[in-house]
């Protein structure tokens, strides 16, 4: 008898209010359940008049007020504890580069001033020239991190009409304005073909503070007095290579022991 009365009440409520309430006299939706709700079979969604039952391991996710819920897949990566994972990587290029005049040698003392943590601002006063197009930023999200950098460029001297000279130069990778990698190289020549070489440099640092960090590349001419030196470009009026061929590239890889995660929904 009670069951018949309940069914009759639900039908009457549906006919008069177009809403059904269970254990409530004032339903707020088409079906308003004031209490536990048990489901033993399937749920189907009506998305744009298309019946959708979802796929394996999907869950219902709200799309906000006034919008129907939708099925979403969980994106939960499998991380092993205390292991580093590649969290960020990107690469950049620059075709503007720098050209250092023949009489503009750096006054830096390479044995005492090219050290870990040397300030870019101080080395600029010693004749270092920054490549502005490679000034970039990256983020670190975990306390345990390792960041690696790969810088590659082309270096050329202008000895197109007469023999050149041996020119020593250096390039540095700076993180947050502090030197983290320095390489010294020499471009040797005894010919008259505007000699050039490829400069490749790898550097790294670890356990940076959480947040945004900057990276900069700067180079300096250390010796030589009769030839200009171009880095990341061809020397003015020299055409055996061009700016595209001589351009600089920078690659940044950030490895972390994960602590923070992006959205788990897809």
C-alpha positions in Angstrom: 0.0 0.0 0.0 2.9 2.4 0.9 4.6 1.7 -2.4 1.4 2.4 -4.3 1.0 5.7 -2.5 4.7 6.7 -3.2 4.3 5.9 -6.9 1.0 7.8 -7.0 2.6 10.7 -5.2 5.6 10.8 -7.6 3.3 10.7 -10.7 1.1 13.4 -9.3 4.1 15.6 -8.5 5.6 15.0 -12.0 2.3 16.0 -13.6 1.6 19.1 -11.6 5.2 20.5 -11.2 7.3 18.7 -13.8 9.6 18.0 -10.9 10.1 14.9 -8.7 11.3 15.2 -5.1 12.4 12.2 -3.0 12.2 13.0 0.8 11.5 16.7 0.0 8.3 18.7 -0.7 10.1 21.4 -2.6 12.2 19.8 -5.4 14.7 22.2 -7.0 15.3 20.2 -10.2 13.6 17.6 -12.4 14.7 15.0 -9.9 15.7 16.2 -6.4 16.9 13.4 -4.0 17.3 14.5 -0.4 19.4 11.6 0.8 21.6 8.8 -0.4 21.4 7.8 -4.1 22.4 4.4 -5.3 23.0 3.4 -8.9 23.3 -0.2 -10.0 23.5 0.1 -13.8 24.5 2.6 -16.4 24.4 6.4 -16.8 23.7 8.0 -20.2 24.3 11.6 -21.1 22.4 13.6 -23.7 25.1 15.7 -25.3 23.7 17.7 -28.2 20.9 15.2 -28.7 23.5 12.4 -28.9 23.3 9.7 -26.3 26.7 9.2 -24.7 27.6 6.6 -22.2 31.3 7.4 -22.0 34.2 5.1 -22.3 36.1 2.9 -19.9 37.7 4.9 -16.9 36.0 8.2 -17.9 34.3 10.3 -15.2 31.5 12.9 -15.1 32.9 16.5 -15.0 30.8 19.7 -14.6 31.2 22.3 -17.4 29.7 25.1 -15.2 26.3 26.5 -14.5 23.8 26.1 -17.3 25.8 23.5 -19.1 25.4 19.8 -19.1 28.1 17.6 -17.5 30.4 15.7 -19.8 32.7 12.7 -19.8 36.4 13.3 -19.2 39.4 11.0 -19.1 41.8 11.1 -16.1 45.4 12.1 -17.0 47.4 10.7 -14.1 51.0 10.1 -15.0 52.9 7.3 -13.4 55.8 8.8 -11.5 58.3 6.8 -9.5 59.4 8.5 -6.3 62.8 10.3 -6.2 63.3 10.1 -10.0 63.9 13.0 -12.3 61.5 13.6 -15.2 61.7 16.0 -18.2 59.1 18.7 -17.2 60.0 21.4 -19.7 62.0 21.7 -22.9 62.2 24.4 -25.6 64.5 25.7 -28.2 65.1 29.2 -29.5 67.1 30.8 -32.3 68.6 34.2 -33.2 69.9 35.5 -36.5 71.0 39.0 -35.3 74.0 37.9 -33.3 76.8 40.3 -32.4 79.9 41.7 -34.2 82.9 42.7 -32.1 85.3 45.3 -33.6 89.0 44.3 -34.0 90.1 46.7 -31.3 87.4 45.9 -28.8 89.0 43.1 -26.8 87.7 42.2 -23.4 89.7 43.1 -20.3 88.5 40.1 -18.3 90.9 38.0 -16.4 89.9 34.6 -17.5 91.5 32.7 -14.6 90.0 34.8 -11.8 86.8 36.3 -13.2 85.3 33.6 -15.4 84.1 31.7 -12.3 80.8 30.1 -11.3 78.4 32.9 -10.2 80.2 35.7 -11.9 77.7 38.5 -12.7 76.7 39.3 -16.2 76.5 43.0 -15.3 80.1 43.0 -14.2 81.3 41.1 -17.3 79.5 43.5 -19.6 81.8 46.2 -18.1 84.7 44.0 -19.1 83.7 43.8 -22.8 81.2 41.0 -22.9 78.4 41.4 -25.5 75.0 39.8 -25.0 73.0 38.2 -27.7 69.6 39.8 -27.0 67.5 37.4 -29.0 68.5 34.5 -26.7 67.4 36.2 -23.5 64.7 33.8 -22.4 62.9 32.6 -19.3 61.8 29.2 -17.9 60.0 27.9 -14.8 61.0 25.5 -12.1 58.2 23.8 -10.1 60.0 21.5 -7.7 62.7 21.8 -5.1 64.8 19.1 -6.7 65.6 20.1 -10.3 68.4 19.9 -12.9 68.5 22.3 -15.8 70.6 21.7 -18.9 71.5 24.2 -21.7 72.8 23.6 -25.2 74.1 26.7 -27.0 75.4 26.5 -30.6 76.5 29.3 -32.9 78.9 30.1 -35.7 81.9 32.4 -35.2 83.6 34.2 -38.1 86.4 36.6 -38.7 86.7 39.0 -41.7 89.8 37.9 -43.5 88.4 37.9 -47.0 91.1 39.9 -48.7 94.2 39.0 -46.7 95.3 36.4 -44.2 93.6 36.5 -40.9 94.9 35.9 -37.4 94.4 33.6 -34.5 91.5 35.1 -32.4 90.7 33.8 -28.9 87.1 34.4 -27.7 84.8 33.2 -24.9 81.1 32.6 -24.5 79.1 32.3 -21.3 75.7 31.0 -20.3 74.1 33.0 -17.5 71.1 32.0 -15.2 69.5 34.8 -13.3 72.4 37.0 -14.3 75.0 34.6 -12.9 77.6 32.6 -15.0 76.9 28.9 -15.1 79.0 27.8 -18.1 82.0 29.4 -19.8 84.0 28.1 -22.8 87.1 29.6 -24.4 87.9 28.8 -28.0 90.3 30.0 -30.7 89.5 30.5 -34.4 92.7 29.7 -36.3 93.4 30.9 -39.8 96.2 31.2 -42.3 94.0 31.6 -45.4 92.0 34.4 -47.0 88.5 32.9 -47.0 86.8 34.6 -44.0 87.3 31.6 -41.8 84.4 30.4 -39.6 83.8 27.6 -37.1 80.9 26.1 -35.2 80.9 26.7 -31.4 79.0 24.2 -29.3 78.6 24.7 -25.5 76.7 22.7 -22.9 76.0 23.9 -19.4 73.8 23.2 -16.4 72.7 24.0 -12.9 70.6 22.3 -10.2 68.1 22.9 -7.4 67.0 26.4 -8.5 64.3 28.1 -6.4 60.7 27.6 -7.4 59.4 30.1 -9.9 60.6 31.9 -13.0 64.2 32.1 -14.0 66.1 33.9 -16.8 68.8 32.7 -19.2 71.2 34.9 -21.2 74.1 34.3 -23.6 77.1 36.7 -23.8 80.4 36.5 -25.6 83.7 38.4 -25.6 86.8 38.7 -27.9 89.9 38.0 -25.9 92.8 38.5 -28.4 93.5 39.7 -31.9 93.8 43.2 -33.1 93.4 43.2 -36.9 90.2 41.4 -37.6 86.5 41.9 -36.6 84.7 38.9 -35.0 81.1 38.0 -35.6 79.2 35.5 -33.5 75.8 34.2 -34.6 76.0 36.1 -37.9 78.3 36.7 -40.8 80.8 39.5 -40.7 79.7 42.7 -42.5 80.3 42.6 -46.3 81.4 38.9 -46.1 79.3 36.6 -48.2 80.8 33.1 -48.0 78.1 32.4 -45.3 74.9 34.2 -44.4 72.9 35.1 -41.3 70.7 32.0 -41.7 73.8 29.7 -41.8 75.5 31.5 -38.9 72.4 31.8 -36.6 72.6 30.9 -32.9 70.4 28.3 -31.2 69.6 27.6 -27.5 68.0 24.6 -26.0 66.7 24.4 -22.4 65.7 21.2 -20.6 64.3 21.2 -17.1 64.2 17.9 -15.2 62.4 17.7 -11.8 61.3 15.3 -9.1 57.6 16.2 -9.5 55.8 18.0 -6.7 53.1 19.9 -8.6 50.9 18.6 -11.4 48.8 20.1 -14.1 45.1 19.3 -14.6 44.3 15.6 -14.5 41.4 15.9 -16.9 41.5 15.5 -20.7 
